[in-house]
Amino acid sequence: MTTAAAPAQPHILLVEDDEVIREATRMALERYGFPVTTAADGLEGLEAFHAVRPDLLLLDVMLPLLDGVGLCRRIREESQLPILMMSARTDPVDVVSGLEAGADDYVVKPFESAVLVARIRTVLRRIRVAPAPAAASPAVLSSPSSSSSFPPSSASPDSPAAPVAPSPAPSPTHAVRNFDGLQVDTDSMEVRVDGRLVPLTPTELRLLLEFTAAPGIVLERSTLLERVWDYEWGADTRVVDVHVQRLRAKIGSGRIETVRGFGYKLRRPA
């Protein structure tokens, strides 16, 4: 395990067994200003996670000793930090397995460093959870999709990594959204089901905020990709589907309804 200097920017734990890819990725991230700790296998990655408590985990799917899916699942048992998975495989089962284990997103190797940094900054922005926007009036909320594979990025190695902003101060008016036993406090960002506190990842929380801001209104996958994942291009909609599945498992399977051919909606209270 190698550790960079004390972090002034979001600290990344990189777990990759290929030494060439690991070192090239580390150097690229450090050029963008990110402090990086590296590990060469899943068990070393788990040890490094406990030692440095990073702000983001970047890990390969195929790792020795403990694979990336297993490592992701182990870390999710005790932490909600952002997790971005890397994989040279585009097998749907491989991608879905990582997302089901708790990853927030994935990136396919090989990738350009600017693309990777753009994904990392997008995932880190989700930590700064803010109340979702007011519900729009149309019955189906949609957004245009782009044909490009990756988002445009103006990032350069001279651009410092964006620090994670502190949580916003509580609003003067305490806002709690109630839906038949589901309670979402938009000031404390706490979610309870029948009075029980439910831990959500930042991505899951932002997804739930979108649904609770527009109960009964269908949200298209492309809309959710843009609002929750900050993707303004044709990204993989399986990311949305798996996160909805994970959210249902935590708040109750019957609360979020699938509207075939369109997207999802939160059921209105009876």
C-alpha positions in Angstrom: 0.0 0.0 0.0 1.3 3.4 -0.9 -0.1 6.7 0.5 0.3 10.2 -0.9 0.8 13.3 1.2 -1.9 14.5 3.6 -5.0 15.3 1.6 -6.2 18.9 1.1 -8.6 17.7 -1.6 -11.0 14.7 -1.7 -8.9 11.6 -1.0 -9.2 8.7 -3.4 -8.5 5.0 -2.7 -7.6 3.3 -5.9 -7.7 -0.6 -5.9 -6.3 -2.1 -9.1 -4.2 -5.3 -9.5 -2.6 -4.3 -12.8 0.6 -2.4 -11.8 0.8 -0.4 -15.0 -2.8 0.7 -14.9 -2.6 1.4 -11.2 0.4 3.6 -11.4 -0.8 5.4 -14.6 -4.1 6.1 -13.0 -2.6 7.3 -9.8 -0.3 9.7 -11.6 -3.1 11.0 -13.7 -5.3 11.6 -10.6 -2.5 13.3 -8.8 -1.9 15.6 -11.7 -5.5 16.8 -11.3 -4.9 17.5 -7.6 -6.3 14.4 -5.9 -4.4 12.7 -3.1 -4.4 9.0 -3.9 -3.8 5.8 -1.8 -3.3 2.6 -3.9 -3.8 -1.0 -3.2 -3.1 -4.1 -5.4 -5.8 -6.5 -4.3 -9.2 -6.6 -2.5 -7.9 -7.5 0.9 -5.2 -4.8 0.8 -7.9 -2.4 -0.4 -10.1 -3.3 2.6 -7.2 -2.7 4.9 -6.4 0.6 3.2 -10.0 1.7 3.5 -9.9 1.3 7.3 -6.5 3.0 7.5 -7.1 6.1 5.5 -11.0 6.5 5.4 -11.0 7.9 1.8 -13.6 10.3 0.3 -14.1 8.0 -2.8 -13.3 4.4 -3.7 -12.2 3.7 -7.2 -11.8 -0.1 -7.8 -11.5 -2.7 -10.5 -14.0 -5.4 -10.7 -11.5 -8.2 -11.3 -9.2 -8.3 -8.2 -7.3 -11.1 -6.6 -8.0 -12.5 -3.1 -11.2 -10.4 -2.8 -12.9 -9.3 -6.0 -14.2 -5.8 -6.6 -17.9 -6.8 -6.1 -17.0 -8.5 -2.8 -14.9 -5.5 -1.6 -17.7 -3.1 -2.6 -20.2 -5.2 -0.6 -18.0 -5.4 2.5 -17.4 -1.6 2.5 -21.1 -0.9 2.0 -21.8 -2.8 5.3 -20.1 0.1 7.2 -19.9 3.1 4.9 -21.9 5.1 2.4 -18.9 6.7 0.7 -19.1 7.1 -3.1 -17.8 4.0 -5.0 -16.9 4.1 -8.7 -16.0 0.7 -10.3 -13.7 0.2 -13.3 -14.0 -2.7 -15.6 -12.7 -3.8 -19.0 -15.8 -6.0 -19.4 -19.1 -4.7 -20.7 -21.0 -7.9 -19.8 -24.4 -6.7 -18.4 -24.1 -9.2 -15.6 -20.7 -7.8 -14.6 -22.0 -4.2 -14.6 -25.2 -5.0 -12.7 -23.4 -7.1 -10.1 -21.2 -4.1 -9.2 -24.2 -1.8 -9.0 -26.2 -4.3 -6.9 -23.2 -4.6 -4.5 -23.5 -0.9 -3.8 -21.4 1.0 -6.5 -22.7 4.4 -7.4 -21.4 4.2 -11.0 -19.0 2.5 -13.3 -16.5 3.4 -16.0 -15.2 1.0 -18.8 -11.5 0.6 -19.4 -9.6 1.9 -21.3 -10.6 5.5 -20.5 -9.0 8.9 -20.9 -7.9 10.6 -17.7 -10.2 13.6 -18.3 -13.2 11.3 -18.6 -12.3 9.5 -15.4 -11.9 12.7 -13.5 -15.2 14.0 -14.9 -16.9 10.9 -13.5 -15.2 11.2 -10.2 -16.2 14.9 -9.8 -19.7 14.0 -10.7 -19.9 11.3 -8.0 -18.3 13.6 -5.4 -20.9 16.3 -6.1 -23.6 13.9 -5.0 -22.2 14.2 -1.4 -23.5 17.8 -1.4 -27.1 16.7 -1.3 -29.6 19.5 -1.6 -33.4 19.5 -1.6 -34.7 18.4 -4.9 -36.3 20.9 -7.3 -40.1 21.5 -7.2 -42.1 19.1 -9.2 -42.8 20.1 -12.8 -46.3 20.2 -14.1 -46.3 17.7 -17.0 -47.4 14.1 -16.2 -44.1 12.8 -17.6 -40.9 14.6 -17.0 -38.3 14.1 -19.8 -35.0 15.4 -20.9 -33.2 15.3 -24.2 -30.6 12.7 -24.6 -27.3 13.0 -26.4 -25.6 10.4 -28.7 -22.1 10.9 -27.2 -20.7 8.2 -25.0 -19.0 10.5 -22.5 -19.7 13.9 -21.0 -17.8 16.9 -22.3 -15.2 18.0 -19.9 -13.2 21.2 -19.6 -11.0 19.7 -16.9 -7.3 19.9 -17.3 -4.3 18.7 -15.2 -3.9 22.3 -14.1 -7.4 22.4 -12.6 -7.4 21.6 -8.9 -9.8 18.9 -7.7 -13.0 20.3 -6.5 -13.3 20.0 -2.7 -16.4 18.6 -1.2 -18.5 21.4 0.2 -19.9 21.2 3.8 -23.6 20.4 4.2 -25.9 23.4 3.8 -27.2 25.2 6.8 -30.7 24.2 7.9 -33.5 26.2 6.2 -35.7 28.5 8.4 -38.7 26.3 7.6 -38.2 22.7 8.6 -39.3 20.5 5.7 -40.4 17.0 6.2 -42.1 14.9 3.5 -44.4 12.2 4.7 -45.8 9.3 2.6 -47.6 6.6 4.5 -44.8 5.8 7.0 -42.0 7.1 4.7 -40.5 10.3 6.2 -37.9 12.3 4.4 -36.4 15.2 6.3 -34.9 17.6 3.7 -33.0 19.6 6.4 -31.2 16.8 8.2 -31.2 14.6 5.1 -32.5 11.7 7.2 -35.0 9.0 5.9 -37.2 7.0 8.2 -39.6 4.1 7.5 -42.2 3.6 10.2 -40.0 5.6 12.6 -36.8 3.5 11.8 -33.8 5.4 10.5 -32.8 4.0 7.0 -29.2 4.6 5.9 -29.0 5.6 2.2 -26.0 6.3 0.0 -25.8 9.9 -1.3 -27.0 8.7 -4.7 -29.9 6.8 -3.2 -30.9 9.8 -1.2 -30.8 12.2 -4.2 -32.9 9.7 -6.1 -35.5 9.5 -3.3 -35.5 13.3 -3.1 -36.5 13.5 -6.8 -39.3 11.0 -6.3 -40.7 12.7 -3.1 -40.6 16.1 -4.8 -42.9 14.8 -7.5 -45.3 12.1 -6.0 -47.5 10.5 -8.6 -45.5 12.0 -11.5 -43.6 9.7 -13.9 -39.9 10.4 -14.0 -38.2 9.1 -17.1 -34.8 7.4 -16.8 -33.1 10.1 -18.8 -34.5 12.7 -16.5 -33.2 10.8 -13.4 -29.8 10.3 -15.1 -29.5 14.1 -15.6 -30.8 15.2 -12.2 -29.2 12.5 -10.0 -26.1 11.5 -11.9 -25.6 14.8 -13.7 -25.4 13.0 -17.0 -26.5 15.1 -20.0 -25.7 12.4 -22.6 -27.0 8.9 -23.4 -25.7 7.0 -20.4 -26.5 3.5 -19.4 -30.0 3.4 -18.0 -29.2 0.2 -16.0 -27.6 2.5 -13.5 -31.1 3.9 -12.8 -32.8 0.6 -12.7 -30.4 -1.0 -10.2 -30.5 2.0 -7.9 -34.3 2.0 -7.9 -34.1 -1.7 -7.1 -31.7 -0.9 -4.2 -33.9 1.9 -3.0 -37.0 -0.2 -3.0 -35.3 -2.8 -0.9 -34.6 -0.1 1.8 -37.9 1.8 1.8 -40.4 -0.8 0.7 -40.9 -2.4 -2.7 -44.4 -1.1 -3.3 -43.6 2.6 -2.9 -41.9 3.2 -6.3 -44.0 2.0 -9.3 -42.6 1.1 -12.7 -44.4 2.7 -15.6 -43.4 0.5 -18.5 -42.0 2.4 -21.5 -41.6 5.6 -19.5 -39.9 5.3 -16.1 -40.8 5.4 -12.4 -43.1 7.2 -10.1 -43.6 7.4 -6.3 -47.1 6.3 -5.3 -49.2 9.0 -3.9 -50.5 8.4 -0.4 -53.9 6.8 -0.3 
